[in-house]
Amino acid sequence: MKTVVIGAQWGDEGKGKIVDYLARDAQIIVRFSGGANAGHTIVSGSEQYALHLIPSGALYGDKTVVLGAGMVIDPKALFDEIDMLEQRGISLHGRLFISDRAHIVLPRYIEIDKERDAARKKPIGTTGRGIGITYSMKSDRDGIRVADLAWQEKLDELSAADRSFLECYAERLSACAIDVCAYLSLHNDKNILFEGAQGALLDLDLGTYPYASSGISAAAGASLGGCVGPRALDCILGVFKAYSTRVGNGPFPTEFRAADETEGSLCQFIRETGREYGVTTGRPRRCGYLDLVALRYACRVNSIDKLILTHLDVYDTLSEIKACTAYRINGHETTDFPASIPALSHAEPVLQRFDGWQTPLGAVTHFNALPAAAQAYIAFIEEFCQTPVSIVSVGYERNATLVREEKL
Ligand code: IMP
C-alpha cells in the first residue's frame, strides 16, 4: 500500500504528528519535496522533536526513511539534525537513504535567497533556507545532485568554496545515496508513506504564486519526488487544521483582521492556544477562519481521498466558530479558488456560523464521543468538500488521535 500525506492548506497543518502516527503501520517513509524550510513538531511521551529534513516517521527505530528526488538538501542542516537525533538516542544508521537525484543546497544559495527576498518590492517572506535558489538552479540545469558528488568534471566547474563545502559532506552523503526507484521496486510489497512538505496552497504550480514555495508540495509531487509512477499511489490523505494559518506574505482571504476587536483577539487566542509560531523561523503565524473554498480546491486538485482534521481542540472554549464558504470579489460571489493575486487579496470571506462545543476534546477517545456540535462542524466540512474526514486530532500527543475506522 502506498499512501501519500500532504498538507491541504498553507503548510503547518500538523502533518508531522499525522505521519508519525501513520508510520506505525508503514515500513518505509519517503519525504518527497522541499528542504529545511519545513518544520515538523512531534511529541513522543515527554519528548518533543523539531524536524526539518528528516521524515517524521524516523522516531520509530525500525522504519526506513528516504529523502526523495524532489528534495533540496542542505547537507549541514541534514547532518546537524541526524547528530541531534543520535544524541537523543535515535540512530538513523543503516536506515536513512537519500535519493542520488536529490539536489544539494550550497551555502551561497542561502545567502542569495535572503538577499533576493529582501530586495523584492513585495518580499515573499521566504524561510531563508536557499530553497527557491536551489530549485531554480535545478531548472536552469546548473544544480548539483547527490549523484554528481562522484562526477569530477562537474565538480571542477564549481568555485573552490563550493567544492570545499561539498568535500566536507561528500562521504557521508554518498554513503546514504541510493537509486530510490530501484529500492522501492524491490520493496513493492511494503507499506510506504509518501510524506509531503509545506502545503497544497504553497505548491509552485497550484498554489498562490508567486507567494508560494518552489517545490512540488501537491500530491503529484509524491510520484515525481518519490520516484514512483502516479498509478502506484493508492491513497491520498490531506491534512488540514480546524482554522487557517499562513507564514510569510501572500493573499489570505480569511485572515483575522487585527483592526477588528473580535477578530484581533481571536487571532491572539488561536496563535497562543494552537502554538502558531513557525518551527523553522519562529515567526508568529498569520491566523484566520477555516477557508472551505481553498480546502475544496485542494481536495479537487490533489484528488484527496480522505481528509485529516487537526487542532480541533483549539476551539474547545469558544461559544461559536465560523468557516468561509464563498468569496465575494468585486460584488460577485464565487466558491472557486482564483489564480489572480489581486482577486484573492480583495476577496471578502462569506462566513457560516457554527455552535461551539465548550468541552475539552483532549479527553475524548472515540470519534462518536465527540460533542454533537463538533460532529456537526465536521459533517459540514465533509459535505462541502465532498471528501470524508477519516482522522481527527485533538492534541499534540500520539494518542490524542481519533480514527474513524469506517472512513479509513
Ligand atoms: P521558501 O520555501 O523558504 O522559499 O518560502 C516561500 C514561502 O513558503 C514563504 O511564505 C514561507 O513562509 C512559506 N513556507 C515554506 N515552507 C513552509 C512550511 O513548511 N510551512 C509553512 N510555510 C512555509
Residues whose N, C-alpha, C, O or C-beta is under 5 A from the ligand:
A	BS01	IMP	W10 G11 D12 N37 A38 G39 I124 G125 T126 T127 G128 R129 I131 G132 Q198 L202 A212 S213 S214 V247 G248 N249
